[in-house]
Amino acid sequence: MEGFGLVLIILLGVLFVIVATAKFNLHPFLSLLISAFAIGILSGMPLGDVVEAVNGGFGGLMGGIGLVIVFGTIIGVILEKSGAALRMAEVVLRIVGEKRPQLAMSAIGSIVSIPVFCDSGYVILSSLKKALANKTKVTVASMAIALSTGLFATHTLVPPTPGPIAAAGNIGAQNYLGTVILFGVIVAIPAILVGYLWAVKAGSKIHIDQSEDDALYDYDEVVSSL
């Protein structure tokens, strides 16, 4: 199959991956594997060729950058479990200051998410987000938007997170990770700024009722515990 039909099948495969992982909590590896087989079969490839293509693609990717992905993941877990990610957040917060809380959260998220998975980073920084929102009297939604966009911007664009490394391998740039990091940062900065502006303009108008526990988060106590 070729042309529009093939493009449509690929788009449906991508949509399946998004829905399966986001809504049904299917592991990303399984959703990608199912999608790859489905796209191959629906496009008219013989089953044997589909298996060979999936094995060749996965094997080639792991052979080229597998160790980089593994070591990057290990570094992220170490930073998460040791509390080093929170220490980095503390330094950024001191530099940016409390007068621009959304910018602080965007910057913190963008730095922490380079070595740490963005979902883990959001959980790690959640208490800091709530405490800073309470102290500066800005909406929690605004802080959440700033943190989320900062986390996702670098997590999807800047190695050593697995996604950008895998993308570099797919386009044959696995030997130029320094260049990939440089261009990833260049592209991520405007995305972070747009997220920050959206957090300030739109997020500030969204008011979410906080639970009693959320209202008890004290900024000074949270920062002192970092």
C-alpha positions as CSV (number, residue, x, y, z in Angstrom):
1,M,0.0,0.0,0.0
2,E,1.2,3.5,-0.7
3,G,-0.1,7.1,-0.9
4,F,-2.9,8.5,1.3
5,G,-4.0,5.1,2.5
6,L,-0.6,4.4,4.0
7,V,-0.5,7.8,5.6
8,L,-3.9,7.2,7.2
9,I,-2.8,3.8,8.6
10,I,0.3,5.4,10.1
11,L,-1.8,8.2,11.7
12,L,-4.2,5.6,13.1
13,G,-1.2,3.8,14.5
14,V,0.1,6.9,16.2
15,L,-3.3,7.6,17.6
16,F,-3.5,4.1,19.0
17,V,-0.2,4.6,20.8
18,I,-1.4,7.9,22.3
19,V,-4.8,6.5,23.4
20,A,-3.4,3.2,24.7
21,T,-0.7,4.8,26.8
22,A,-2.6,7.9,28.0
23,K,-6.1,6.5,28.6
24,F,-5.6,2.8,29.2
25,N,-2.2,2.9,30.8
26,L,-0.7,0.3,28.5
27,H,3.1,0.2,28.7
28,P,4.6,2.3,25.9
29,F,6.8,-0.6,24.7
30,L,3.7,-2.8,24.2
31,S,1.7,-0.1,22.5
32,L,4.5,0.7,20.1
33,L,5.0,-3.0,19.4
34,I,1.3,-3.6,18.7
35,S,1.1,-0.5,16.6
36,A,4.1,-1.5,14.5
37,F,2.7,-4.9,13.8
38,A,-0.7,-3.5,13.0
39,I,0.6,-0.9,10.6
40,G,2.7,-3.5,8.8
41,I,-0.2,-6.0,8.5
42,L,-2.8,-3.4,7.4
43,S,-0.4,-1.9,4.8
44,G,-0.3,-5.3,3.1
45,M,3.1,-6.7,4.1
46,P,3.4,-10.4,4.6
47,L,3.5,-11.4,8.3
48,G,7.1,-12.7,7.9
49,D,8.3,-9.4,6.5
50,V,6.5,-7.5,9.3
51,V,8.3,-9.6,11.9
52,E,11.6,-9.1,10.1
53,A,11.1,-5.4,9.8
54,V,10.2,-4.9,13.5
55,N,13.1,-7.1,14.6
56,G,15.5,-5.2,12.3
57,G,14.4,-1.8,13.4
58,F,14.4,-2.5,17.1
59,G,17.7,-4.4,16.9
60,G,19.4,-1.8,14.9
61,L,18.3,1.0,17.2
62,M,19.4,-0.9,20.3
63,G,22.6,-1.8,18.7
64,G,23.5,1.8,17.9
65,I,22.2,3.7,21.0
66,G,21.0,1.1,23.4
67,L,23.7,1.7,26.0
68,V,23.2,5.4,25.8
69,I,19.5,5.0,26.6
70,V,20.2,2.6,29.5
71,F,22.8,4.8,31.1
72,G,20.6,7.9,30.6
73,T,17.7,6.1,32.3
74,I,20.0,5.0,35.2
75,I,21.2,8.6,35.7
76,G,17.6,9.8,35.8
77,V,16.6,7.2,38.4
78,I,19.7,8.1,40.6
79,L,18.9,11.8,40.5
80,E,15.3,11.0,41.4
81,K,16.0,8.6,44.3
82,S,18.9,10.6,45.7
83,G,17.0,13.9,45.9
84,A,19.5,15.6,43.5
85,A,16.6,16.6,41.2
86,L,15.1,18.7,44.1
87,R,18.5,20.2,44.8
88,M,18.7,21.4,41.2
89,A,15.2,22.9,41.6
90,E,16.3,24.7,44.7
91,V,19.2,26.4,42.9
92,V,17.0,27.5,40.0
93,L,14.5,28.9,42.4
94,R,17.1,31.0,44.1
95,I,18.3,32.4,40.8
96,V,14.9,33.2,39.3
97,G,13.4,34.3,42.5
98,E,9.8,34.3,43.9
99,K,8.6,37.3,41.9
100,R,8.1,35.2,38.8
101,P,6.8,31.9,40.2
102,Q,5.6,30.6,36.8
103,L,8.9,31.3,35.2
104,A,10.6,29.6,38.1
105,M,8.5,26.5,37.7
106,S,9.1,26.4,33.9
107,A,12.8,26.7,34.3
108,I,12.9,24.1,37.1
109,G,10.8,21.7,35.1
110,S,12.9,22.1,31.9
111,I,16.1,21.4,33.8
112,V,14.9,18.5,35.9
113,S,13.2,16.7,33.0
114,I,16.4,16.4,31.0
115,P,17.8,13.5,33.1
116,V,14.5,12.5,34.8
117,F,11.3,11.2,33.2
118,C,8.8,14.0,33.0
119,D,6.0,12.2,34.8
120,S,8.4,11.4,37.7
121,G,9.6,15.0,37.6
122,Y,6.0,16.3,38.0
123,V,5.4,14.1,41.0
124,I,8.8,15.1,42.6
125,L,8.1,18.8,42.1
126,S,4.4,18.7,43.0
127,S,4.9,19.8,46.6
128,L,7.2,22.6,45.5
129,K,4.6,23.7,43.0
130,K,1.8,23.9,45.5
131,A,3.9,25.6,48.2
132,L,5.1,28.3,45.8
133,A,1.6,28.8,44.6
134,N,0.4,29.3,48.2
135,K,3.2,31.7,49.0
136,T,2.9,33.9,45.8
137,K,-0.9,33.8,45.7
138,V,-1.1,32.6,42.1
139,T,-3.4,29.8,40.9
140,V,-2.3,26.2,41.1
141,A,-3.5,25.7,37.5
142,S,-1.1,28.4,36.4
143,M,1.8,26.8,38.2
144,A,0.8,23.3,36.9
145,I,0.8,24.6,33.3
146,A,4.2,26.2,33.7
147,L,5.7,23.1,35.3
148,S,4.2,20.7,32.7
149,T,5.3,22.7,29.6
150,G,8.8,23.1,31.0
151,L,9.0,19.3,31.8
152,F,7.7,18.2,28.4
153,A,9.7,20.7,26.3
154,T,13.1,19.3,27.3
155,H,11.9,15.7,27.9
156,T,10.9,15.4,24.3
157,L,13.7,17.3,22.7
158,V,16.9,17.1,24.8
159,P,18.9,13.9,25.4
160,P,19.8,11.9,27.5
161,T,16.0,11.1,27.9
162,P,15.3,8.0,25.8
163,G,12.8,9.7,23.3
164,P,15.2,12.2,21.7
165,I,18.0,9.6,21.7
166,A,15.8,7.2,19.9
167,A,14.7,9.9,17.4
168,A,18.4,10.7,16.8
169,G,19.0,7.0,16.1
170,N,16.1,6.9,13.6
171,I,17.5,9.7,11.5
172,G,21.1,8.5,11.7
173,A,22.3,11.1,14.1
174,Q,23.3,8.8,16.9
175,N,27.0,9.8,16.5
176,Y,26.2,13.5,16.8
177,L,24.3,13.6,20.2
178,G,26.1,16.8,21.1
179,T,24.6,18.5,18.1
180,V,21.2,17.0,18.9
181,I,21.4,18.4,22.4
182,L,22.3,21.8,21.1
183,F,19.4,22.0,18.6
184,G,17.1,20.4,21.1
185,V,17.8,23.2,23.6
186,I,17.4,25.8,20.9
187,V,14.0,24.5,19.9
188,A,12.9,23.8,23.6
189,I,13.5,27.4,24.7
190,P,10.7,29.0,22.6
191,A,8.4,26.1,23.7
192,I,9.2,26.8,27.3
193,L,8.6,30.5,26.9
194,V,5.2,29.9,25.1
195,G,4.2,27.6,28.0
196,Y,5.2,30.2,30.5
197,L,3.2,33.0,28.8
198,W,0.2,30.7,28.5
199,A,0.5,29.9,32.2
200,V,0.5,33.6,33.1
201,K,-2.2,34.6,30.7
202,A,-4.7,31.7,30.6
203,G,-3.7,29.7,33.7
204,S,-4.2,32.6,36.0
205,K,-7.9,32.7,35.1
206,I,-8.4,29.0,36.0
207,H,-9.3,28.5,39.7
208,I,-9.2,25.0,41.1
209,D,-10.5,24.4,44.6
210,Q,-7.6,23.1,46.7
211,S,-8.0,20.4,49.2
212,E,-7.2,21.1,52.9
213,D,-4.0,19.2,52.5
214,D,-2.9,21.2,49.5
215,A,-3.5,24.5,51.4
216,L,-1.2,23.4,54.2
217,Y,1.9,23.3,51.9
218,D,4.3,25.9,53.3
219,Y,6.9,27.2,51.0
220,D,9.7,27.7,53.6
221,E,9.2,24.2,55.0
222,V,9.3,22.6,51.5
223,V,12.4,24.5,50.4
224,S,14.2,23.8,53.7
225,S,13.5,20.1,53.2
226,L,15.1,20.0,49.7
